[in-house]
Amino acid sequence: MSDKLKIGIIGLGAIGTVHSNAYAANNNDCEITAICDIDETRLASHGERLNVKNRFTDYRELLKSDVDAVSICVWNNLHCEMAVAAFKEGKHVLLEKPMALNATQGEEIVKAAEASGKVLQIGMVWRQHKESQLVRKIIQDGMLGDIYHIRAVLTRRRGIPGLGGWFTTKARSGGGPLIDLGVHWLDISMYLSGLWNPTSVSATTYDMFTSNMKSYNFTSMWAGPPKYDGVSDVEDFATGFVRFGKKATLNFDISWAANLEEERFIQLIGTKGGVKLLHGQPVKVLTEINGQIVDVLPQFACEDEWFNRQKRLFLSACRGECAPAATGREGLVVMKVLDAIYESSRQGKEVVIS
Ligand SMILES: NC(=O)c1ccc[n+]([C@@H]2O[C@H](COP(=O)([O-])OP(=O)(O)OC[C@H]3O[C@@H](n4cnc5c(N)ncnc54)[C@H](O)[C@@H]3O)[C@@H](O)[C@H]2O)c1
């Protein structure tokens, strides 16, 4: 009998496809035995592609099948309901980001996971990028000293995904670029620095482009084409400042659309050194050695593809060999920061994170 973990994938869109390919790349340890999507055409084509016979349009039926673990790759508004149901059926869960629409739902998921004793891993895949891993090691080795400030910037000039579709419909997505992209940047900032105690936020969100679909100019659109009869009620730009008690601060700029240069970095500033994490580029530590101001360029071995690595770590966690690569409790902290950012913008003042 095979001791491979049996995997079910719920949601076979853009990221569900990436998950299926990454499980296939780990096929010594797992096997995709069931898939689910409400789109029957998509379900049939992925069923053929993956050679999976157990195909469901109702996720509850997939959860009744003999899968050991599921990837939940559907719109954000379904994450909580599906994850809680999966834990009730005794399945391990790899849950795409954001873990839920808000911290209240996040808490519900964490409680269900803890009650079941099964693994909950959040899809914070940027942690698995090789440059992220190197920067984490640099920080753990003490090269930056105490980190006291972080700049987290991820800006697109004209990059609203699927205008009028689920991404721009608050009831399905929970928000715009902040919850879509900012969730990764806040997570990775706290993961790298170890600053998991955010205490307050002062932030503002804007909807200069999303509020007027017809006049939005773009050259290409991920998850397009636009649906002008759809909904667009989320922000397109978020900026703000997070305090970690009196110890450290973080400011962020996150956009889908703004009149600015596209940038993507996380800069960590410490008492001994600083580093600007630019994925896909060499890591440079700005520091001092023996009284000299120097730039250090650490060399490192390449890890395998980030989504494959994410699955490998998830499978190991399911077998009880390690902790999940991004825990539900960490996901919940991120959700609390996101909630506080939206609340701070609504109130026009700093809000405390409870
Ligand atoms: N980790 C990452 O970097 C990353 C990247 C992209 C998307 N995501 C996340 O993945 C999730 C999905 O995003 P996407 O871009 O793949 O969206 P998508 O629209 O391409 O795919 C979602 C799929 O879910 C299906 N679906 C909807 N309701 C369903 C239901 N009740 N039961 C079964 N299937 C259902 C849809 O038919 C669709 O095929 C989102 O939470 C998103 O934030 C994460």
The ligand as an SDF file (V2000), in Angstrom:
LIG
                    3D

 44 48  0  0  0  0  0  0  0  0999 V2000
   -0.0470   32.7610   -2.6560 N   0  0  0  0  0  0  0  0  0  0  0  0
   -0.1560   33.5680   -3.6870 C   0  0  0  0  0  0  0  0  0  0  0  0
    0.8180   34.2190   -4.0630 O   0  0  0  0  0  0  0  0  0  0  0  0
   -1.4740   33.6850   -4.3850 C   0  0  0  0  0  0  0  0  0  0  0  0
   -1.5150   34.0600   -5.7280 C   0  0  0  0  0  0  0  0  0  0  0  0
   -2.7780   34.1420   -6.3570 C   0  0  0  0  0  0  0  0  0  0  0  0
   -3.9370   33.8970   -5.6350 C   0  0  0  0  0  0  0  0  0  0  0  0
   -3.8610   33.5520   -4.3110 N   0  0  0  0  0  0  0  0  0  0  0  0
   -5.0930   33.2850   -3.5340 C   0  0  0  0  0  0  0  0  0  0  0  0
   -5.7220   32.1180   -4.0470 O   0  0  0  0  0  0  0  0  0  0  0  0
   -7.1360   32.2450   -3.9740 C   0  0  0  0  0  0  0  0  0  0  0  0
   -7.7200   32.0400   -5.3690 C   0  0  0  0  0  0  0  0  0  0  0  0
   -7.2000   33.0130   -6.2510 O   0  0  0  0  0  0  0  0  0  0  0  0
   -7.1340   32.7320   -7.8240 P   0  0  0  0  0  0  0  0  0  0  0  0
   -6.3710   33.8720   -8.4090 O   0  0  0  0  0  0  0  0  0  0  0  0
   -6.6560   31.3510   -8.0870 O   0  0  0  0  0  0  0  0  0  0  0  0
   -8.6810   32.8760   -8.2040 O   0  0  0  0  0  0  0  0  0  0  0  0
   -9.4000   32.2160   -9.4700 P   0  0  0  0  0  0  0  0  0  0  0  0
  -10.6700   32.9870   -9.6610 O   0  0  0  0  0  0  0  0  0  0  0  0
   -8.4300   32.1040  -10.6010 O   0  0  0  0  0  0  0  0  0  0  0  0
   -9.7300   30.7290   -8.9790 O   0  0  0  0  0  0  0  0  0  0  0  0
  -10.6830   30.4540   -7.9820 C   0  0  0  0  0  0  0  0  0  0  0  0
  -11.3940   29.1640   -8.3660 C   0  0  0  0  0  0  0  0  0  0  0  0
  -12.2740   28.8160   -7.2920 O   0  0  0  0  0  0  0  0  0  0  0  0
  -13.4500   28.2900   -7.8830 C   0  0  0  0  0  0  0  0  0  0  0  0
  -14.5430   28.3340   -6.9140 N   0  0  0  0  0  0  0  0  0  0  0  0
  -15.2870   29.3860   -6.5490 C   0  0  0  0  0  0  0  0  0  0  0  0
  -16.2190   29.0130   -5.6410 N   0  0  0  0  0  0  0  0  0  0  0  0
  -16.0410   27.6920   -5.4230 C   0  0  0  0  0  0  0  0  0  0  0  0
  -16.6770   26.7310   -4.6050 C   0  0  0  0  0  0  0  0  0  0  0  0
  -17.7130   27.0770   -3.8000 N   0  0  0  0  0  0  0  0  0  0  0  0
  -16.2370   25.4740   -4.6310 N   0  0  0  0  0  0  0  0  0  0  0  0
  -15.2160   25.1140   -5.4420 C   0  0  0  0  0  0  0  0  0  0  0  0
  -14.5580   25.9810   -6.2520 N   0  0  0  0  0  0  0  0  0  0  0  0
  -14.9750   27.2570   -6.2510 C   0  0  0  0  0  0  0  0  0  0  0  0
  -13.6770   29.1640   -9.1010 C   0  0  0  0  0  0  0  0  0  0  0  0
  -14.5650   28.5570  -10.0440 O   0  0  0  0  0  0  0  0  0  0  0  0
  -12.2530   29.2890   -9.6360 C   0  0  0  0  0  0  0  0  0  0  0  0
  -11.9320   28.2390  -10.5410 O   0  0  0  0  0  0  0  0  0  0  0  0
   -7.4030   33.6120   -3.3700 C   0  0  0  0  0  0  0  0  0  0  0  0
   -7.5810   33.4970   -1.9900 O   0  0  0  0  0  0  0  0  0  0  0  0
   -6.1210   34.3850   -3.6480 C   0  0  0  0  0  0  0  0  0  0  0  0
   -5.8800   35.4360   -2.7250 O   0  0  0  0  0  0  0  0  0  0  0  0
   -2.6580   33.4190   -3.6980 C   0  0  0  0  0  0  0  0  0  0  0  0
  1  2  1  0
  2  3  2  0
  2  4  1  0
  4  5  1  0
  4 44  2  0
  5  6  2  0
  6  7  1  0
  7  8  2  0
  8  9  1  0
  8 44  1  0
  9 10  1  0
  9 42  1  0
 10 11  1  0
 11 12  1  0
 11 40  1  0
 12 13  1  0
 13 14  1  0
 14 15  2  0
 14 16  1  0
 14 17  1  0
 17 18  1  0
 18 19  2  0
 18 20  1  0
 18 21  1  0
 21 22  1  0
 22 23  1  0
 23 24  1  0
 23 38  1  0
 24 25  1  0
 25 26  1  0
 25 36  1  0
 26 27  1  0
 26 35  1  0
 27 28  2  0
 28 29  1  0
 29 30  1  0
 29 35  2  0
 30 31  1  0
 30 32  2  0
 32 33  1  0
 33 34  2  0
 34 35  1  0
 36 37  1  0
 36 38  1  0
 38 39  1  0
 40 41  1  0
 40 42  1  0
 42 43  1  0
M  CHG  2   8   1  16  -1
M  END
$$$$
